[in-house]
Amino acid sequence: MQLLQIHGPGKISLDEVSTPEPGPRDAIVRVQACGICGSDLGYIALGGVAGPRPEPTPIGHEFSAVVDRVGAEVTRFVPGQRVVVNPLAGGNIGNGGEGGAFAREVRVSDVDTGRALFPIPDDLPFDRAALAEPLGVGMQAVNRAELDAGDRVAIFGAGPIGLMALATLRYRGFGDVAIVDLSDYRLGLARELGATRTLHAERDDVWAALRELHGHELFMDLVPNVGTDAFIEASGAPGVIPAMLVQAKTGARISVVALHRTPQQVDFMWVMAKQLSIRGSMAYPDDYSEMVRMLAEVDLSAVISHRFPLSQAEEAIAVARDAAVSGKVIIEP
């Protein structure tokens, strides 16, 4: 079968590889839809998950599938079941493990633990089901912000993860959510998902707009701060976190889910004086049940901008790099 792999910085190809076979506790699943993640684009640029390595690096980890065959010791799953996959629990799929989901089939490890495979409803389309993993990343960022009912939230970055954080907030009943980005296309998607206010990072005075939307207070009777209760940093843009520290009100929370590949300057005087909380957010909840339930109840297909066959994987990657035209790009093996 063909498998999309990285062969060095900026170098990818569809390679002929052996069809996987299950170990006694594994399942082989037929991939139905797999999203291109920002992490995939980063891995390609680096030449691997953490840089080049001697052997090729398989990629693809946001996917839905059908169970095809199982190992002799597997009791919880049978061929024909429709599932989504936790790639980290299933063998680090597409994140440095031996398999990747930009392929027809992939091996999922130790499926009877109940942490790797999660059944999906028969009427949930596979492309929407493939959003479970990025939805989980956005949901975890919301969880890490430790919100209270009525909190006012600002999301920086309207890429797929920022949009999934927005969708989670709206699903949970938060009605005052602003989102900031440079892409008019992605800000349009945010409006479709129910953002209270969309702000263009270059054309709008973002902090003035947030003061208007969320109110403001004076820090030490001198510095005007925005009334935003929590920020979700999903942009990865330099300068965003330092600006948040200056602009945030006392007691605000910052949940950082973006990949910042270069160090950021953090002025801890602001963190201390305002008693700010900064939390990292990595991956997703262990249990995919809430993501699956939400995908069944809320149609998030608006975020899917493109669908490609596996044979056009390189074209799909190029489209995913262009924030002006793409939301979530799906490959359907």
Secondary structure, DSSP 8 states (H G I E B T S, - for coil): -EEEEEEETTEEEEEE-------TT-EEEEEEEEE--HHHHHHHHHTSSSS--SS-EEB--EEEEEEEEE-TT--S--TT-EEEE-TTTTT-TTBTSS--SSBSEEEE--GGGSSSEEE--TTS-HHHHTTHHHHHHHHHHHHHT---TT--EEEE--SHHHHHHHHHHHHTT---EEEEES-HHHHHHHHHTT-SEEEETTTS-HHHHHHHHH-EEEETTTEEEE--SEEEE-S--TTHHHHHHHH--TT-EEEE-S---S-----HHHHHHTT-EEEE--S--S-THHHHHHHHHS--GGGEEEEEEGGGHHHHHHHHT-TTT-SEEEEE-
